[in-house]
Amino acid sequence: MKPLVSIILPFFNSEKTLEPAVQSVLDQAYDHWELWCINDGSNDGSQQIIEQYSDPRIHLLTQANAGVSAARNRGLQAMTGDFFCFLDADDQLLPNSLEARLPFFEDPEVEFVDGAVQLFSDDNGEELDVNSRSFSGNPFKALLSLDESCFFGPTWMIRRREGKTYHFKEGLTHSEDLLFYLSISSSGEYRSIPSPVYRYRTGNVSAMSDLGKLDRGYQEVANELASWEHVSDSELAQFKKKTTSIMSKSYIKGGQLQTGIKRWLRKQALTQNDDI
């Protein structure tokens, strides 16, 4: 029997983008999948969109609004697949997203398979750019350094290992996918294909547009890493410097000059501490 792929799709007030997201799953060349749609307390017509589908592979779960991490955890608890991946309600999968990646899992050492990401406009659906992955190997240290060669967002397909825990930190609204990948990637190999597997919507209101929450998200990830025995002090320091630098530039670019300068000074202090 062909392996089953579980796709986890959380949504909150997503009636404008949800139908194309689900249709992108229905359009998959590989047909042995299950789609877990988790309604995270929507009060628009999102749930009715999911209820219109009669395909037995599509499942609907509902919960009071608790955030994307809690919604993904509901899907992780419910899934039954041999492999799994995520799909945000405003994004889409490319038709060969599942079929093109499954052959890489024939290597028993491979646990994560990614691919390029196609960016498209929220305004008119026009393709804007293709963001490629190039990393091969164990991705843990690359993730720690925020290396874009293996990380864009929740785009990985993951082998489901018996006895392994898959859980998002609930209450974390930004960088939750980075922390999740870090939590599962210390063992296993990462591979990627050159063709796009995921369509990412740009120009809409997104996590990246709320710089304060993104900043706090990075800080919470750093706090978590500080408690992990397999993360060295120097690796943690490098992570803090990199995220502080990213936020300093983001604040300045976003017109928040004073906050950007404060974050830049913080980076300088971290660098000086390393030199002592």
C-alpha positions in Angstrom: 0.0 0.0 0.0 1.2 3.5 -0.8 2.3 5.6 2.2 -0.3 8.0 3.6 0.6 11.7 3.9 -1.2 13.8 6.5 -1.6 17.5 5.7 -2.4 19.8 8.6 -4.3 23.0 7.7 -5.2 25.3 10.6 -7.5 28.3 9.8 -9.0 31.3 11.5 -11.4 33.7 9.6 -9.9 32.5 6.3 -12.9 32.5 4.1 -11.2 34.6 1.4 -8.2 32.2 0.9 -9.3 28.8 2.3 -11.0 27.3 -0.8 -7.8 27.7 -3.0 -5.7 26.1 -0.2 -8.0 23.1 0.0 -8.2 22.9 -3.8 -4.4 22.7 -4.0 -4.6 19.6 -1.9 -7.3 18.1 -4.1 -5.2 18.8 -7.1 -2.2 16.7 -5.9 -0.8 14.2 -8.3 -0.3 11.9 -5.4 -3.8 10.9 -4.1 -3.1 8.9 -0.9 -3.4 11.8 1.6 -5.6 13.0 4.5 -6.3 16.6 5.1 -6.9 17.8 8.7 -8.6 21.2 8.8 -8.6 22.8 12.2 -11.0 25.7 12.8 -9.4 27.8 15.4 -12.5 29.7 16.5 -13.5 31.4 13.2 -16.5 33.6 13.2 -16.8 34.1 9.5 -17.8 31.5 6.8 -14.6 29.5 6.9 -16.1 26.4 8.5 -18.9 26.3 6.0 -16.4 26.2 3.2 -14.8 23.0 4.6 -18.3 21.5 5.3 -19.1 21.7 1.6 -16.5 19.0 0.7 -17.7 15.4 0.7 -14.3 13.9 0.0 -13.7 11.4 2.8 -10.0 12.3 3.0 -11.0 15.8 4.3 -11.5 16.0 8.1 -12.7 19.0 10.1 -11.9 19.7 13.8 -13.1 22.7 15.7 -11.8 24.4 18.8 -12.1 27.7 20.6 -9.6 30.3 19.4 -6.2 29.2 20.9 -3.7 30.2 18.2 -2.0 28.5 15.3 0.3 26.4 17.5 -2.6 24.8 19.4 -4.5 24.2 16.1 -1.5 22.5 14.6 -1.2 20.3 17.7 -4.8 19.2 17.2 -3.8 18.1 13.8 -0.7 16.4 15.0 -2.7 14.4 17.5 -5.3 13.4 15.0 -3.1 12.5 12.0 -2.5 8.9 11.0 -0.1 9.3 8.1 3.4 7.8 7.6 4.5 11.4 6.6 3.1 14.8 7.4 3.3 18.4 6.3 1.6 21.7 7.0 -0.3 24.1 4.9 -1.3 27.6 6.0 -4.8 28.7 5.0 -3.6 31.6 2.8 -1.1 29.5 1.0 -1.2 26.6 -1.5 0.7 23.4 -2.4 2.0 22.9 -5.9 0.5 19.8 -7.7 3.6 17.7 -7.4 4.4 18.8 -3.8 3.8 15.3 -2.3 4.7 13.0 -5.2 8.0 14.7 -6.0 9.3 14.5 -2.4 8.2 11.0 -1.3 11.0 9.1 -3.2 13.6 10.8 -1.1 12.3 9.0 2.0 13.4 5.7 0.5 16.7 6.5 2.2 15.9 5.6 5.9 18.2 8.3 7.2 16.1 11.0 5.6 13.5 12.5 7.9 12.8 15.9 6.3 12.2 16.8 2.6 11.7 20.3 1.4 11.6 22.2 -1.9 11.6 25.6 -3.4 8.9 28.1 -2.4 7.0 30.1 -5.0 6.0 33.6 -3.8 2.8 35.0 -5.3 0.9 38.3 -4.9 -2.1 38.6 -2.6 -3.5 41.3 -5.0 -3.7 39.4 -8.2 -2.1 36.0 -7.8 0.9 36.9 -9.9 4.0 34.8 -9.4 6.7 37.1 -7.9 9.8 35.0 -7.2 11.0 31.5 -6.4 12.9 31.0 -3.1 15.1 27.9 -3.4 16.5 25.6 -0.8 20.0 24.1 -1.2 21.0 22.4 2.1 21.7 18.7 2.5 22.5 16.9 5.8 21.4 17.3 9.4 19.6 20.7 9.6 19.9 21.4 13.3 22.9 23.7 13.3 21.8 25.4 10.1 18.4 26.2 11.7 20.2 27.6 14.7 22.0 30.0 12.4 18.7 30.8 10.6 20.2 29.6 7.3 17.6 30.1 4.6 19.1 27.2 2.6 16.9 24.9 4.8 14.3 27.2 6.3 11.6 29.4 4.9 8.5 28.5 7.0 6.3 25.5 7.6 7.2 23.9 4.3 8.9 20.6 5.3 7.5 17.1 4.7 8.4 15.0 7.7 8.7 11.3 8.3 6.6 10.3 11.2 8.7 8.3 13.6 7.1 5.9 16.1 7.6 7.2 19.6 8.8 10.7 18.6 7.0 13.7 20.0 5.7 16.3 17.6 4.4 19.4 19.5 4.4 23.1 19.0 4.9 25.4 21.9 1.4 26.8 22.5 0.9 30.5 23.0 3.8 31.3 20.7 2.5 33.1 17.6 5.7 34.0 15.8 8.7 31.8 15.0 6.7 28.8 16.3 7.6 26.9 13.2 11.3 27.5 13.7 11.2 26.3 17.3 9.2 23.2 16.2 11.7 22.3 13.5 14.6 22.8 16.0 12.8 20.5 18.4 12.7 17.6 16.0 15.8 18.1 13.8 18.7 17.1 16.0 18.6 13.6 14.4 17.8 12.8 10.8 18.8 14.1 7.4 17.3 16.9 5.4 16.9 16.9 1.6 15.4 19.3 -0.9 14.2 19.4 -4.5 14.8 22.3 -6.8 11.3 22.6 -8.0 8.6 24.6 -6.1 6.5 22.6 -3.6 4.7 25.4 -1.8 3.1 28.7 -2.9 3.5 31.5 -0.3 1.1 34.5 -0.4 2.8 37.9 0.0 1.3 41.3 0.5 -1.4 40.2 3.0 -1.3 40.9 6.8 1.1 38.2 8.1 3.2 37.3 11.0 6.2 39.1 9.5 4.2 42.4 9.5 4.0 42.6 13.3 7.6 43.3 14.2 7.0 43.5 18.0 5.5 40.0 18.1 8.2 38.6 15.8 10.8 40.1 18.1 9.2 38.5 21.2 8.9 35.2 19.3 12.7 35.2 18.6 13.3 36.0 22.3 11.0 33.1 23.4 12.8 30.7 21.1 16.1 31.8 22.6 14.7 31.2 26.1 13.7 27.7 25.1 17.1 27.0 23.5 18.8 28.1 26.7 17.3 25.0 28.5 18.4 22.5 25.9 21.5 20.6 26.9 22.6 20.0 23.3 22.8 23.8 22.5 26.1 25.3 23.6 26.5 28.7 25.1 28.3 29.9 21.9 25.5 28.6 19.7 22.9 30.3 21.8 24.9 33.6 21.7 25.2 33.4 17.9 21.4 32.8 17.7 20.8 35.9 19.8 23.1 38.0 17.8 21.6 36.9 14.5 18.0 37.5 15.6 18.9 40.8 17.2 20.5 41.9 13.9 17.5 40.8 11.9 15.1 42.7 14.2 17.3 45.9 14.2 17.3 46.0 10.4 13.6 45.2 10.3 12.6 47.9 12.7 14.7 50.5 10.8 13.3 49.4 7.5 9.8 49.6 8.9 10.3 53.2 10.1 10.8 52.4 13.8 14.2 54.0 14.0 14.4 54.4 17.7 13.6 50.7 18.4 15.9 49.6 15.6 18.8 51.5 17.2 18.1 50.0 20.6 18.2 46.5 19.0 21.4 47.3 17.2 23.0 48.5 20.5 21.8 45.2 22.0 23.6 43.3 19.3 26.8 45.3 19.9 26.6 44.4 23.6 26.2 40.8 22.8 29.3 40.9 20.5 31.4 42.6 23.2 30.4 40.0 25.7 31.7 37.3 23.3 35.0 39.2 22.9 35.6 39.3 26.7 
